[in-house]
Amino acid sequence: MTVYPMVFQVGPLSITGFGIMMMIAFLMGAWVMQRYLLEKGFSTAYAEHAVIAGVVGGILGAKLWYVFLHGPEHLFSRGGLVWYGGFIGGAVAAILNGYRLRIPLRFTMDMGALPLALGHGIGRVGCFLVQDDYGVPTSLPWGMRFPQGYPPTTAADLQRLGVDIPANIPPTEVLAVHPTQLYEVAALMFMFWLLWRLRNHQHATGWLFAVYLVAVGIERFMVEFIRAKDDRLLGTFTIAQGMSAVLIVLGIALLVKWWHKDDLQIPQEATILHSKAASG
């Protein structure tokens, strides 16, 4: 199957499927946060602040991580957003924002687990529409050719990504690859469903975020084995797999630490959460 990018031209502006899905991801993330806060009996105003912080920090972090890996010439290039950079940047921004508003960190962590999983899954749809972050060549019937991908899935471009290509294949031949973006969409949507079912857990505040860390670490670690990547440091292992291992270990440690229910209280100074009760 041959697939082409989704791009709309509006005057001098090019609107990509990736940009559209990013916008949807942030909007859906905000909606999920609002649902979570309402269920807990709090004002939804904090969701707006958290989303703005996550958008700014996430995009900056994702781009800067890509530039760190591939060089400063990619600072203003199309695409080039790395999820782990976005996760770190968004997390730092959300932590600082929560500290400014006097919100306990563990409350922000639990609230953020659901939108992180959902937004990540929607964002991977955008990766598919712009045709980057794909996998290695495959002969499976659902393999997809991306002749205008970022980069295209030609034999030469795949070789530049570190993929072993047989010498008898012409450099310009467009090869079918694993649509790993769609694999991740399926895994992340399942993750979101699981977290949604667990959102009213009886463990300590922050436990839901620990579940997310373990799940997203496993998901990314597994898919990296068939990703077309040029950052493999130890045999078949990538930098992202190293980061995934860190998340899994950290998540397991937090699951154990926060297994028993606690009595975390939201301080009255966190007026942005208590404003609903005050106005009611």
C-alpha positions as CSV (number, residue, x, y, z in Angstrom):
1,M,0.0,0.0,0.0
2,T,1.3,3.4,-1.0
3,V,0.3,6.3,1.3
4,Y,0.9,10.1,0.8
5,P,1.0,12.8,3.5
6,M,-2.1,14.8,4.4
7,V,-1.3,18.5,3.6
8,F,-3.7,21.3,2.9
9,Q,-2.6,24.5,1.3
10,V,-4.4,27.6,2.6
11,G,-2.9,30.6,0.7
12,P,0.8,30.7,1.6
13,L,0.3,28.3,4.6
14,S,0.7,24.6,4.5
15,I,-1.5,22.8,7.1
16,T,-0.4,19.3,7.8
17,G,-2.3,16.4,9.3
18,F,0.3,16.4,12.1
19,G,-0.6,19.9,13.1
20,I,-4.3,19.2,13.0
21,M,-3.9,16.1,15.2
22,M,-1.6,18.0,17.7
23,M,-4.4,20.6,18.1
24,I,-7.0,17.8,18.6
25,A,-4.6,16.1,21.1
26,F,-4.3,19.2,23.3
27,L,-8.1,19.9,23.1
28,M,-8.9,16.3,24.1
29,G,-6.3,16.4,26.8
30,A,-8.0,19.5,28.3
31,W,-11.4,17.8,28.2
32,V,-10.1,14.7,30.0
33,M,-8.5,16.8,32.7
34,Q,-11.7,18.7,33.2
35,R,-13.7,15.5,33.5
36,Y,-11.2,14.2,36.1
37,L,-11.4,17.4,38.1
38,L,-15.2,17.5,38.0
39,E,-15.3,13.9,39.3
40,K,-13.1,14.8,42.2
41,G,-15.2,17.8,43.0
42,F,-12.8,20.5,42.0
43,S,-12.9,23.5,39.7
44,T,-11.9,22.8,36.1
45,A,-9.8,26.0,35.9
46,Y,-6.6,24.2,36.7
47,A,-6.9,22.2,33.5
48,E,-6.5,25.3,31.3
49,H,-3.3,26.3,33.1
50,A,-1.9,22.7,32.9
51,V,-2.6,22.4,29.2
52,I,-1.0,25.7,28.4
53,A,2.1,24.8,30.4
54,G,2.1,21.3,28.8
55,V,1.8,22.7,25.3
56,V,4.6,25.2,25.6
57,G,7.0,23.0,27.6
58,G,6.2,19.9,25.5
59,I,6.8,21.4,22.1
60,L,10.0,23.1,23.3
61,G,11.3,20.0,24.9
62,A,10.4,17.8,21.9
63,K,12.2,20.1,19.5
64,L,15.3,20.7,21.7
65,W,15.7,17.0,22.2
66,Y,15.6,16.4,18.5
67,V,18.1,19.2,17.9
68,F,20.4,17.7,20.6
69,L,20.3,14.3,18.8
70,H,20.6,15.5,15.2
71,G,22.2,19.0,15.2
72,P,21.3,22.7,15.4
73,E,20.5,22.8,11.7
74,H,17.2,21.1,12.5
75,L,16.0,23.8,14.9
76,F,13.6,25.2,12.3
77,S,13.0,22.1,10.2
78,R,9.6,20.6,9.5
79,G,8.8,17.8,12.0
80,G,11.6,16.8,14.3
81,L,9.8,16.4,17.6
82,V,10.9,13.6,19.9
83,W,8.3,12.3,22.4
84,Y,10.7,11.8,25.3
85,G,11.9,15.4,24.9
86,G,8.2,16.5,24.9
87,F,7.5,14.4,27.9
88,I,10.3,15.9,29.9
89,G,9.6,19.5,28.8
90,G,5.9,19.2,29.4
91,A,6.5,17.6,32.8
92,V,8.9,20.3,34.0
93,A,6.5,23.0,32.8
94,A,3.5,21.3,34.5
95,I,5.5,20.9,37.8
96,L,6.5,24.5,37.8
97,N,3.0,25.6,37.0
98,G,1.6,23.4,39.8
99,Y,4.2,24.8,42.3
100,R,3.2,28.3,41.3
101,L,-0.5,27.5,42.0
102,R,0.3,25.6,45.3
103,I,-1.0,22.3,43.8
104,P,0.5,19.1,45.3
105,L,2.8,17.4,42.8
106,R,1.2,14.0,43.2
107,F,-2.3,15.4,42.4
108,T,-0.9,16.9,39.2
109,M,0.7,13.6,38.3
110,D,-2.5,11.6,38.7
111,M,-4.5,14.2,36.8
112,G,-1.9,14.2,34.0
113,A,-1.8,10.4,33.4
114,L,-5.0,10.2,31.4
115,P,-4.4,13.2,29.0
116,L,-0.8,12.1,28.5
117,A,-1.9,8.6,27.2
118,L,-4.8,10.0,25.1
119,G,-2.8,12.9,23.7
120,H,0.1,10.7,22.8
121,G,-2.1,8.3,20.9
122,I,-3.8,11.1,18.9
123,G,-0.4,12.6,18.2
124,R,0.8,9.3,16.7
125,V,-2.1,9.6,14.2
126,G,-0.5,12.9,13.2
127,C,2.9,11.1,12.8
128,F,1.2,8.7,10.4
129,L,-0.4,11.5,8.5
130,V,2.9,13.3,8.0
131,Q,4.7,9.9,7.6
132,D,7.6,10.0,10.0
133,D,8.5,7.7,12.9
134,Y,7.8,4.6,10.8
135,G,9.4,1.1,11.1
136,V,11.8,-1.1,9.2
137,P,10.9,-2.8,5.9
138,T,8.4,-5.6,6.0
139,S,6.7,-8.1,3.7
140,L,3.5,-8.2,5.8
141,P,0.3,-7.4,3.9
142,W,-0.2,-4.2,6.0
143,G,3.2,-2.8,5.2
144,M,3.1,0.8,3.8
145,R,5.2,2.7,1.3
146,F,5.8,6.4,2.1
147,P,7.3,7.9,-1.1
148,Q,6.9,11.5,0.3
149,G,7.5,10.6,4.0
150,Y,9.9,12.4,6.4
151,P,12.1,11.0,5.0
152,P,10.7,8.8,2.2
153,T,11.0,5.1,2.6
154,T,13.5,4.6,-0.2
155,A,16.3,2.1,0.2
156,A,18.8,4.9,0.3
157,D,16.9,6.9,3.0
158,L,16.4,3.8,5.1
159,Q,20.1,3.0,4.9
160,R,20.8,6.5,6.2
161,L,18.6,5.7,9.2
162,G,20.8,2.7,9.9
163,V,18.6,0.0,8.3
164,D,20.3,-2.9,6.6
165,I,19.2,-3.0,3.0
166,P,20.2,-5.8,0.6
167,A,22.7,-4.6,-2.0
168,N,20.6,-5.8,-4.9
169,I,17.8,-3.2,-4.1
170,P,18.1,0.0,-6.1
171,P,18.6,3.1,-3.9
172,T,15.5,4.9,-5.3
173,E,13.1,2.0,-4.7
174,V,10.4,2.8,-2.3
175,L,10.0,0.0,0.3
176,A,7.0,-1.1,2.4
177,V,7.7,-0.6,6.1
178,H,5.9,-1.3,9.4
179,P,3.4,1.5,10.2
180,T,4.7,1.7,13.7
181,Q,2.8,4.9,14.2
182,L,-0.5,2.9,14.0
183,Y,0.9,0.2,16.3
184,E,1.5,2.9,18.9
185,V,-2.0,4.4,18.3
186,A,-3.6,1.0,19.2
187,A,-1.3,0.5,22.2
188,L,-1.8,4.0,23.6
189,M,-5.6,3.9,23.2
190,F,-5.6,0.6,25.1
191,M,-3.5,2.3,27.7
192,F,-5.9,5.2,27.9
193,W,-8.8,2.8,28.4
194,L,-7.0,1.0,31.1
195,L,-6.1,4.2,33.0
196,W,-9.7,5.4,32.6
197,R,-10.9,2.2,34.3
198,L,-8.4,2.7,37.1
199,R,-8.9,6.5,37.6
200,N,-10.8,6.0,40.9
201,H,-8.2,3.7,42.4
202,Q,-8.0,3.2,46.1
203,H,-4.2,3.7,46.3
204,A,-2.2,6.8,47.2
205,T,-2.4,9.9,45.1
206,G,0.1,9.6,42.2
207,W,-0.4,5.8,41.8
208,L,-2.2,6.2,38.5
209,F,0.7,8.1,37.1
210,A,3.0,5.3,38.2
211,V,0.9,2.9,36.2
212,Y,1.2,5.2,33.2
213,L,5.0,5.3,33.5
214,V,5.3,1.5,33.5
215,A,2.8,1.1,30.6
216,V,4.3,3.8,28.3
217,G,7.8,2.6,29.1
218,I,6.9,-1.0,28.0
219,E,5.1,0.2,24.9
220,R,7.9,2.4,23.7
221,F,10.6,-0.2,24.5
222,M,8.8,-2.9,22.4
223,V,8.1,-0.8,19.4
224,E,11.6,0.5,19.2
225,F,12.8,-3.0,18.0
226,I,11.1,-2.4,14.7
227,R,11.5,1.4,14.3
228,A,13.7,2.7,11.6
229,K,16.2,4.5,13.8
230,D,19.8,5.9,13.6
231,D,20.5,6.2,17.3
232,R,21.1,2.5,18.2
233,L,23.9,2.6,20.8
234,L,24.2,-1.0,22.0
235,G,23.4,-3.6,19.3
236,T,19.7,-3.2,18.6
237,F,19.0,-1.0,21.6
238,T,18.2,2.7,21.1
239,I,18.4,5.8,23.3
240,A,14.6,5.7,23.6
241,Q,14.8,2.2,25.0
242,G,17.2,3.3,27.6
243,M,14.8,6.1,28.6
244,S,12.0,3.5,28.6
245,A,13.9,1.3,31.0
246,V,14.3,4.2,33.3
247,L,10.5,4.9,33.2
248,I,9.6,1.3,33.9
249,V,11.9,1.0,36.9
250,L,10.8,4.4,38.3
251,G,7.1,3.5,37.7
252,I,7.5,0.1,39.5
253,A,9.2,1.8,42.4
254,L,6.4,4.4,42.7
255,L,3.7,1.7,42.4
256,V,5.2,0.0,45.4
257,K,5.7,3.3,47.3
258,W,2.1,4.5,46.7
259,W,0.3,1.2,47.0
260,H,-1.5,2.0,50.2
261,K,-4.1,4.8,50.3
262,D,-3.1,8.1,51.8
263,D,-4.9,11.2,53.0
264,L,-3.3,13.9,50.7
265,Q,-5.1,17.2,51.3
266,I,-5.3,20.0,48.8
267,P,-4.2,23.2,50.7
268,Q,-6.6,26.1,50.8
269,E,-3.9,28.2,49.2
270,A,-4.6,26.3,46.0
271,T,-7.6,28.6,45.2
272,I,-7.7,27.6,41.6
273,L,-9.0,24.1,42.6
274,H,-11.3,25.3,45.4
275,S,-12.9,28.1,43.4
276,K,-15.8,25.9,42.4
277,A,-16.8,25.2,46.0
278,A,-16.3,28.8,46.9
279,S,-18.5,30.0,44.0
280,G,-21.2,27.4,44.6
